[in-house]
Amino acid sequence: MTAAPPRAPSHLLQPRPKAVATSTTSSPPAPASTTSTSVPSTPVSRLSVHQHPSYYLSDRATTFLIRRTLCPQIADKNALISDLLPPLTSSNDVDLQLYAFISIVIREFVYTWYAKVTPDQTFVEEVVKIIAHCTRGLEQRLRKVDLEALIFDELPELLNTHVRGEVRIFITSWR
């Protein structure tokens, strides 16, 4: 029996916090006061807003991600996403989350190679239109499905068949 290789302590595997941004200009020291609390005199920077973890979960951050990825050529920053992009479903809230997911996929897997080929946005626009067409069709089909029959009749039978098939495969592999 061989011994397992030593593992690094779990605290070494955790990501380290990012360093705080430093300023190149220095401000005069604030007068010492023992009665009041210290309030930073510098204005809140854009970086400090983005450092708060709840910002990344907000609809505003999601909207910025979608705008930056799917419609960077639109100059009107006050236009709603629902006005700029075709609807995916009948719910604007669901559309926002689906477009955020699509934005991440396109940013990570399409722009990595497509931006090297051309700066044209036509391909991405066509991909968004195709996805919108497919999701609307999928939503229409899902509305016609009898969920009660699916959950209580068909799904248990499907699971039973699956489990019986897995057991049969497992038994025959041991022979």
N, C-alpha and C positions, 0 to 999 in steps of 0.2 A: 504494500500500500504506500503510495507516494504522498508526501505532505503537500498541501495546497500552498501556492506561493503566498507570501505575506501580502496583506492588503493594506493600502494606505488608509490612515484614519479618515473618517468621514468628513471631518472639518476641513481637510485638505482638498476634498473633491468639490466643495462648494465654491461658486463664483465669488470673487472678491468684489466689494462695492467699488464703483467708479470714483475716481478722484474728483473733488470739487473744483470747479473752474476757478482759476485765479485771475485777478485783475492786473493789468499792466500799469494802471495809474493808481496812485495812492491818495487817499483822502486824509485831511488833517485829523488827528485823534479827537474823539469826542470828549467833552468835559466830563470829569468823573462825577457821578451822582450816585448816592447810596439809596435814594428813596424811590427812584423810578427804574423800571425795567429797561433793558437795552433794546432798541428797535433799530434795525439796520437803516442807514441813511440812503443807501443805494436803491434805485428803483428795481422792482421785480423784473428780472430779465425773462426772456422767452425760454431760456434753458431751465430756469428754476421751476417754471410751470410744468414743463415736460418731465421733470424729475419726480413729480408726485405720482405714485402708482395708480391712483384712481383716474388720472387723466387718460391713460391708455384704454380704459374701459368705457369712456364717455362716448356719446353719440357724436360729439363735436370732433373728437379725434378720429372716429370711424369715418365721418364725412370727409375730413381732410385727406385721409388715406385713399378713399375712393376718388376724390377729385384729382389728387396728385397722380394716381395710377391710370384711371380710366378716361379722364377728360382733362388733361393738362392744358389743352389749347383754349379752353373756355375762360374768358377773362372775367366774366361776371361772377364774383365770389358770393353774391347774395342769392343766386339761383338755387333752387332746391334740387337735390339729387333726382327726385321723382320727375322733375321737368327736363333734366339733362339726359337721363338714360331711360331706355324702355322698361316698362314694368315687368318684373319677374313673376310676381304673384298678385293676389288681390289685396295684400297687406303691405303698407309702406314700411312698417317695422321689420317685417320678414325680409323685404327687399333690401333694406339697409344692411342687414347682417349677411345676406347672401352676396351682395355686391362687395362687402368687405372681404369675404372669403375668396371671391373671384379676383379681387384686386391683389390679394396676397399670392394666389396661384399665378396670375399673370406676371406680377412683379418678379417672383422667384424663378419661374420656369419658362416664361416667354420672353420677357425683356432681356434676360441674360444673353440670348443669342440674337433676338430680333433687332435690338438697338444697334448691334454691330453691322447689320445688313442695311438698314435704312431708318431714318428718323420719322418716316411716315406712320401715321396712326390708323390708317385704313384697315389694316389687318386686325388690330385690337378691336376696332369698332365693329367689324364684321363678326368676330368671335363673340362679342357681347350680344349682338343681335341674334345669333344662332342660339346662344344659351338662353336668352329671354324667350325665344320661340319654343324651345324645348321645355322650359320650366312651366310656361303657361299651359302647354299641352299636357304635361304631367299633372298639373293641378286640376285640370278639367277631368282627366281620367280618374284621379283619386276621389273627386267629388261623387263619382258614380259607383264607387266601391261600397259594398255593404260591410261596414266595419264590424258589426256584431257577428255576422256569419264568419267573417275572416278570423276574428280573434277566438271565438268560442267553438267553431266547427273545423275550419280548415287548418289553422295553425297547430292545434294539439295533434291532429292526425299527421301533419307534416313532421312535427318533432318526434312523434312515436316512430314513424317510418325511418327517420334519420337515425335515431338511437338504435333501433333494431338492425339497421344496416351497418352501423359502426360496430356493434357487438359481433355480428356475423363476420365482418372483416377481421376483427381482432382475434376471434376464435380460429378462423382458417389460417391466419398468419402464424399461429403457435403450433400448428400440426406439422 
